[in-house]
Structure formats: C-alpha cells, structure tokens
Amino acid sequence: MSMLRVFAPRPLVIAALHLPDFGRLRDKGMAFLEDYVASNARVFAQAGVPYVKLQDQTREAGAMAPLSLAMTAALGRFLRREVPNIGLGIIVEAHDPVASLSVAHAAGADFVRLKVFVGAAMTAQGPRTGMGAQAMAFRSGLGRDDIAILADVHDRTAVPMSSENPEFAAEWAQKTGADGLILTGANWADSLARIDRARKSGIKRPILLGGSVTENNVGEALRAADGVIVSTALMRKDASDGDVLRWDADLCRRFMDAARG
C-alpha cells in the first residue's frame, strides 16, 4: 500500500498550520495568506518536521463553501511548490470528506485528517455522523488511494452521541478503512491510556497522539504512539492574529531535538 510511506518518517511529527477563518477576513488577501503559509511552513521544514497539516478553520454548518474549498486548495498547492521539502496534509472545518479529499487531490497532499469518521458526535456546529463510508468511496473514485486517511476516534473537541468505548470505535474506524488513527483523551494520562487500550484490543493501524504534546513529553508520546500532532506548543508566545509569522523557530528545533532523542 503506497500510503504507508506517510508513516515512514521517524520521528513522525505533524505540525498543524492553522489558517484564518476565511469568513472573517477583512483586509488580507491571497498575497498575505501565501506569505503566511510559506513563512510558517519554512519554520517547520527547517526544524526537520516531516509534515505540515494545513488546517482550514472556516466555520460552516454544512458542506464546505466553494470559496473556502478554492482558497484552501490554492494555498495547499502554493505551499507544496514553495516548501517542497515538507510533506503536506489537509483538514477542513466543514464535515465534508468530499471537499477534504478534493483539496488534497488538487494540492498534491499526502494525507487528510477526518474528525468524525465513524459513529456520531455532537460538535459546536451541531450533530455530525460518521463520514467513513463516503470518504472511502470518494477516494476510490478519485483513484487516489495514495492519499492516506487519518481518522480521529472520539475527538475531544466533540461529545460522542453513542455509548461505544474508544477502543470499540477504533475498531470501527480500522474496519471502515482508515489508514491511521488519531487518539486524544481528555488529558495526558487519558490519551496514553486510550492508546494502550487500543493496542491491547487488537488495533494494528498506526496510532497518532493528537494533542497536548510538548518538548517535555514528546519522548513519552512517541514511545506510546507511532506519531504526534503538535501546534500550540510551538507557537510564538508574543504573536498576534495579524502577524505573518506565528510559529517559533527555536521552539520547533527544540521540539524536534527532543523527539529524536
């Protein structure tokens, strides 16, 4: 399976690069956004981070709006060209696997992250049901099995609407076809416990820890999981919303040094 190359880097670190909410942009056009994604992606690449995840944050009640889809795809393609020495992932705020995979296809991304892949969850935007079957069918139709699907299992930003435990939901996600699973508990201890229970229950897919990872605990995280997703811990403490450069080069280097150690 060609998507297994996504999981090859060691240490496997994915840095989330959050885009501004396109619905709230006022005085900043594409030139600013291109500078923003390239500048911050270079910080990650120069520190040795193998992947950046471009994260759309435009709040939408239904499918991804055409403007959000077009802008995210264009910025992903631009990032791929300007910073070719880092891998690329895509996540969209809308509950829309077709849009997510379409953006990844157009941008030349390596993977997508899908939040409610199986089961059902109540989110800030309302109830959402598992998108796994739709995602798998659309990816197959695209002929892009090389775009890996990383599926969250009981993401902590939502409340499950059914009673299955996380390891049972992880089995659902594995059987539905997710290439990798993202487990994140309510706190650090809960995250590690969920990963341990998933392994003991027979989960064979790669598992990534999706939150609260810092330079101080990344070693422990990588002993428990196959990879980590990080963002806030690497951000400049003095950054403001209007700044082009939001992530700290020194923090990124220190984090990767700790991950390698």
C-alpha positions in Angstrom: 0.0 0.0 0.0 1.6 3.2 -1.2 0.1 5.3 1.6 2.4 3.5 4.1 5.1 6.0 3.1 3.2 8.6 5.1 4.1 6.7 8.2 7.7 6.1 7.3 9.4 9.2 8.9 10.9 8.7 12.4 10.1 10.6 14.5 6.7 11.0 12.8 5.7 14.6 13.7 2.8 16.5 12.1 2.7 20.3 12.7 -0.7 21.9 12.3 -0.6 25.2 10.4 -3.9 26.9 11.2 -5.4 29.1 8.5 -7.5 32.2 9.5 -11.3 31.9 9.2 -11.9 32.9 5.6 -15.4 34.2 6.5 -13.8 36.8 8.9 -11.0 38.0 6.6 -11.3 41.7 6.0 -8.2 43.5 4.8 -6.0 40.5 4.0 -6.0 38.9 0.5 -4.3 35.9 -1.1 -0.8 37.6 -1.1 -0.9 37.8 2.7 -2.1 34.2 3.0 0.5 32.9 0.7 3.2 34.7 2.7 1.7 33.3 5.9 1.6 29.6 4.8 5.1 29.7 3.2 6.8 31.6 6.1 5.4 29.2 8.7 5.9 26.1 6.7 9.6 27.0 6.2 10.0 27.3 10.0 8.7 23.7 10.4 10.8 22.4 7.5 14.0 24.0 8.7 13.5 22.4 12.1 13.2 19.0 10.5 9.4 18.5 10.9 8.4 15.9 8.2 4.8 17.0 7.7 2.7 20.2 7.9 -1.1 19.9 8.2 -2.9 22.8 6.5 -5.9 23.4 8.7 -8.9 25.3 7.4 -10.8 26.9 10.2 -13.8 28.5 8.4 -16.9 27.6 10.4 -19.6 26.2 8.1 -22.8 24.5 9.1 -23.0 22.2 6.1 -20.7 21.3 3.2 -17.5 23.3 2.6 -18.3 26.5 0.8 -16.8 26.9 -2.7 -14.7 29.9 -1.6 -13.2 28.0 1.3 -12.5 25.0 -0.8 -10.9 27.0 -3.6 -8.7 29.1 -1.2 -7.5 26.0 0.8 -6.7 24.1 -2.4 -4.8 27.1 -3.8 -2.8 27.7 -0.6 -2.0 24.0 -0.4 -0.7 23.9 -3.9 1.3 27.1 -3.3 2.8 25.6 -0.1 3.7 22.4 -1.9 5.6 24.4 -4.6 7.2 26.9 -2.3 8.3 24.5 0.5 8.8 21.2 -1.3 10.9 19.6 1.4 8.0 19.1 3.8 5.0 16.7 3.4 1.5 18.1 3.3 -1.8 17.1 5.0 -5.2 18.7 4.8 -8.0 19.1 7.3 -11.2 21.2 6.7 -13.6 22.6 9.3 -16.7 21.5 7.5 -18.0 18.0 7.9 -17.2 17.2 4.3 -15.0 14.3 3.3 -15.5 15.0 -0.4 -14.2 18.6 0.0 -11.3 17.4 2.1 -10.2 14.8 -0.4 -10.8 17.1 -3.3 -8.5 19.8 -1.7 -5.8 17.1 -1.1 -6.1 15.8 -4.6 -5.8 19.3 -6.1 -3.0 20.4 -3.8 -0.9 17.2 -4.1 -1.3 16.4 -0.4 -0.1 13.2 1.3 -3.0 12.8 3.7 -6.2 14.1 5.1 -7.5 14.2 8.7 -11.2 13.4 9.2 -12.7 14.2 12.6 -15.9 12.2 12.8 -15.1 9.1 10.7 -17.3 6.6 12.5 -20.2 6.8 15.0 -21.8 10.1 15.7 -20.8 13.2 17.8 -22.2 16.5 18.9 -19.9 19.4 17.9 -20.1 23.1 18.3 -21.7 23.2 14.8 -24.3 20.6 15.7 -24.5 16.8 15.3 -22.3 15.0 12.9 -22.4 11.4 11.8 -19.6 9.1 10.6 -18.2 10.1 7.2 -16.0 7.0 6.7 -18.0 5.2 4.1 -18.4 8.3 2.0 -14.7 9.1 2.3 -13.6 5.7 1.2 -16.0 5.6 -1.8 -14.9 9.1 -3.0 -11.2 8.3 -2.6 -11.6 5.1 -4.6 -13.5 7.0 -7.3 -10.6 9.5 -7.5 -8.2 6.7 -7.9 -6.1 8.3 -5.1 -5.5 5.5 -2.6 -2.1 7.1 -2.1 -3.8 9.9 -0.1 -3.8 8.5 3.4 -6.8 8.9 5.7 -6.1 9.7 9.3 -9.3 9.3 11.4 -10.0 10.8 14.8 -11.5 8.4 17.3 -13.7 10.2 19.8 -12.0 13.6 19.2 -12.0 15.6 22.4 -13.5 18.7 20.8 -16.8 16.8 20.4 -19.1 14.7 22.6 -19.9 11.1 21.4 -23.6 10.6 20.8 -23.4 6.8 21.2 -22.1 4.6 24.0 -19.3 2.7 22.4 -15.9 3.0 24.2 -12.9 4.5 22.3 -11.3 1.1 21.5 -14.5 -0.2 20.0 -14.8 3.0 17.9 -11.1 2.5 16.9 -12.0 -1.0 15.7 -14.9 0.5 13.7 -12.5 3.0 12.1 -9.9 0.4 11.3 -12.6 -1.9 9.6 -14.1 1.1 7.7 -10.7 1.7 6.1 -8.8 4.4 8.0 -5.1 4.2 7.3 -4.1 5.7 10.6 -6.0 6.6 13.8 -5.7 9.7 16.0 -6.5 9.2 19.7 -6.7 12.1 22.1 -8.1 11.8 25.6 -9.5 14.5 27.9 -6.0 14.9 29.4 -2.5 13.5 29.0 -3.0 10.4 31.2 -6.3 9.6 29.4 -4.6 9.9 26.0 -1.9 7.4 26.9 -4.5 5.0 28.4 -6.6 5.2 25.3 -3.6 4.3 23.1 -2.7 1.4 25.4 -6.2 0.0 25.4 -6.5 0.3 21.6 -3.3 -1.6 21.2 -4.4 -4.3 23.6 -7.8 -4.6 21.8 -6.0 -5.5 18.6 -5.7 -2.3 16.6 -3.0 -2.7 14.0 -3.2 0.6 12.2 -0.6 3.3 13.1 -1.8 5.5 16.0 -1.0 9.2 16.4 -1.5 11.2 19.6 -3.4 14.3 18.7 -3.0 16.9 21.5 -1.1 18.3 24.5 2.3 17.2 23.1 5.3 19.4 24.2 9.0 19.2 24.1 8.9 17.9 27.6 6.6 14.9 26.9 7.1 14.1 23.2 9.5 11.3 24.1 6.9 9.6 26.2 4.3 10.2 23.5 6.4 8.6 20.8 7.1 5.6 23.0 3.3 5.1 23.2 2.2 6.1 19.7 3.5 5.9 16.2 3.5 9.7 15.8 2.2 13.0 17.2 0.4 16.1 16.1 1.5 19.4 17.5 0.8 23.1 17.0 0.1 25.3 20.1 3.3 24.2 21.9 5.3 25.6 19.0 3.7 28.9 18.6 5.3 32.3 19.3 4.2 33.5 22.7 4.2 37.1 21.5 2.3 36.5 18.3 -0.8 38.4 17.4 -3.6 37.5 15.0 -2.3 39.8 12.3 1.3 38.5 12.3 2.6 36.6 9.3 5.0 34.5 11.4 3.1 32.7 14.1 5.3 29.7 14.9 8.6 29.9 16.8 11.8 28.6 15.0 13.6 27.9 18.3 10.7 26.0 19.9 10.3 23.9 16.7 14.0 23.0 16.8 13.9 22.1 20.4 10.8 20.0 19.9 12.4 18.0 17.1 15.6 17.5 19.1 13.5 16.1 22.0 11.5 13.9 19.5 14.7 12.5 18.0 16.2 11.9 21.5 
